[in-house]
């Protein structure tokens, strides 16, 4: 899915959503792709390598964590630049296992802690936003079928390529 937000702040910024029940990896992740800079200061120093725009990834599940991909100077006397990938997982950072979502949900129910639960007005508003999307889906024939274990249907690749973008590779389990 491709979304556009009708506001001056997000004008021209596409939001893409890829979801499926039989994708190659089971994960929930938000990736924020920063625009490539129009002027590369160290173009000659990066010769032979493809400098990638920065990407901030928030891994919701499994293996909750945060990663940031960006370009940095390679240590040393020469001015060389390269791609860097910094990763933090909660389990490694805090040296303790992270509870499964339902474990946490049930524990909060037993404790009477509603902090992480959605309020009724929030749920109602979410349905107001998604209901028009569901109506369009119902009226539009042709669900995109894909092979189980793949990265999704070819139609998803075509949709994002039309805007000059590509899906990020699904990360191997455990590395946000």
Secondary structure, DSSP 8 states (H G I E B T S, - for coil): -EEE--SSTTTT-EEE----SSBSS--EEEEEE----SS-TTTTTTTTS-----EEEEEEESS-EEEEEEEEE-SSSS--EEEEEEEEEHHHHHTS----HHHHHHHHHHHT--TTS--HHHHHHHHHHHHHHHHHHHHS-------TTBS--HHHHHHHHHTT--------TT--
